[in-house]
Amino acid sequence: ELPDRGWDEVLMWAFSDLRHGREADTVSAIEITVDTSVLGRGISHRMLAALRENAAGLGFKELVAPVRPNGKHREAGASIHEYAFRTRASDGLPHDPWLRVHVRAGGTIEAVAPASMTVSGSLGQWRAWTGLPFDADGPVEVPGALVPVHCEVSRGYAVYVEPNVWVRHRL
């Protein structure tokens, strides 16, 4: 079953399995990051192909990934549930470029992980990380974030709960 806590839960499961000596029965991608200076050169396609080949080579029948849709930040207010399954009229492929890469590689969009990765910090940390004031309670739009960061000035913290999209690759 694919967890609502995506990225965070996959890491917890992996560390728990390692600690308790359990053999892995599932492979999950965590992150592929491509430097902006080399975007558009097909590196993401090659990285995903390498992940798939490695998992298959190790005998796994599938690879799952809590995918961070890389175009979602342009629509921080949009529902991830709608965004994840949005397609282009021209070819029926996902609207989001990174989800499109996964589907073209044979992946299937299965579900949303609404609380995939949580980042909490003091207001001072958030100010340092973003250069934003974080001086009012409520949602704060942060450039590059998929959803607004929730700020609690009176409590001195802010929390970002990033949604991801579960993609399953049968190998």
C-alpha positions in Angstrom: 0.0 0.0 0.0 1.3 3.4 -0.9 1.4 5.7 2.2 -0.1 9.2 2.5 3.2 10.3 4.0 5.1 9.2 0.8 8.8 10.4 1.0 8.9 10.6 4.8 7.2 7.2 5.3 9.4 5.4 2.7 12.5 6.6 4.6 11.1 5.5 7.9 10.3 2.0 6.5 13.7 1.7 5.0 15.5 2.6 8.2 13.2 0.3 10.3 13.8 -2.6 7.9 17.6 -2.1 8.0 17.5 -1.8 11.8 15.5 -5.0 12.2 17.3 -7.0 9.6 14.3 -7.3 7.3 14.9 -8.0 3.6 13.5 -5.4 1.3 10.5 -6.4 -0.7 9.9 -3.0 -2.5 12.1 -0.5 -4.2 11.2 3.2 -3.9 12.9 6.1 -5.6 13.4 9.0 -3.3 14.7 11.8 -5.4 16.4 12.7 -8.7 17.8 16.2 -8.9 19.2 17.6 -12.1 21.3 20.8 -11.9 19.5 23.6 -13.7 22.5 24.3 -15.9 21.9 20.9 -17.7 18.2 20.8 -17.8 16.7 19.8 -21.2 19.5 17.4 -22.0 17.5 14.2 -21.2 19.3 13.5 -18.0 16.1 12.9 -16.0 15.1 10.3 -18.6 18.4 8.5 -18.2 18.3 8.7 -14.4 14.9 7.2 -14.3 15.9 4.4 -16.8 18.9 3.6 -14.6 16.7 3.4 -11.5 14.4 1.0 -13.4 17.2 -1.1 -14.7 18.9 -1.3 -11.3 15.7 -2.4 -9.5 15.0 -5.0 -12.2 18.6 -6.2 -12.1 18.2 -6.8 -8.4 15.2 -9.0 -9.0 12.4 -6.5 -8.1 9.2 -6.6 -10.2 8.3 -2.9 -9.6 9.6 0.5 -8.6 7.4 3.0 -6.8 8.2 6.7 -6.5 6.7 9.6 -4.5 7.2 12.1 -7.4 7.5 15.8 -6.8 5.7 17.3 -9.8 8.1 19.9 -10.9 5.6 22.3 -12.5 3.2 22.4 -9.4 5.1 25.3 -7.8 3.6 27.5 -10.5 0.1 26.7 -9.1 0.8 26.5 -5.4 -2.9 27.1 -4.7 -4.1 24.3 -6.9 -5.3 21.0 -5.5 -2.7 18.3 -5.8 -5.5 15.8 -6.3 -6.6 17.6 -9.4 -3.1 18.5 -10.6 -1.8 15.0 -10.3 -4.3 13.6 -12.8 -4.5 16.5 -15.2 -3.6 15.6 -18.7 -2.9 17.4 -22.0 -5.7 17.4 -24.5 -3.2 17.0 -27.3 -1.8 13.6 -26.3 -3.4 12.5 -23.0 -0.1 12.6 -21.2 0.2 14.3 -17.8 0.2 18.1 -17.7 3.2 18.1 -15.4 6.6 17.6 -17.2 8.2 15.3 -14.6 5.0 13.1 -14.3 5.1 13.0 -18.1 8.7 11.6 -18.0 7.5 8.8 -15.6 4.5 7.9 -17.7 6.5 7.8 -21.0 8.9 5.5 -19.2 6.0 3.1 -18.4 4.9 4.4 -15.0 1.4 4.7 -13.9 0.1 7.5 -11.7 -1.6 5.7 -8.8 -2.3 8.1 -6.0 -1.5 11.3 -4.1 0.7 11.4 -1.1 -0.8 14.5 0.5 1.7 14.8 3.3 4.8 13.3 1.6 7.5 15.4 3.1 7.3 17.7 6.1 9.8 20.5 6.8 9.4 22.4 10.1 11.5 25.1 11.4 11.7 28.2 13.5 10.6 31.5 12.0 14.3 32.4 12.0 15.2 29.3 10.0 12.5 30.0 7.5 13.6 33.6 7.1 17.2 32.5 6.6 16.1 29.8 4.1 13.8 31.9 2.0 14.6 35.6 2.6 10.9 36.1 3.4 9.6 37.9 6.6 7.4 35.2 8.0 5.7 37.8 10.1 2.0 37.0 9.8 0.0 33.9 10.7 -1.3 31.8 7.9 -0.1 30.6 4.5 3.1 32.0 3.0 3.8 31.5 -0.7 7.5 30.5 -1.0 9.0 30.5 -4.5 9.5 26.9 -5.7 7.2 25.4 -3.0 4.4 23.2 -4.2 2.0 24.5 -1.6 2.1 27.4 0.8 4.1 27.2 4.1 1.9 27.5 7.2 3.2 30.2 9.5 2.5 30.4 13.3 4.0 33.7 14.4 2.7 33.5 18.0 4.3 30.0 18.3 7.5 30.9 16.5 7.5 28.2 13.8 6.4 27.5 10.2 5.7 24.1 8.6 5.7 23.0 5.0 3.8 19.9 4.1 4.7 18.9 0.6 2.4 16.7 -1.4 3.8 14.2 -4.0 2.3 11.9 -6.5 2.7 8.1 -6.3 3.9 6.6 -9.6 4.3 2.8 -10.0 6.7 1.3 -12.6 6.2 -2.4 -13.3 9.6 -3.8 -14.4 
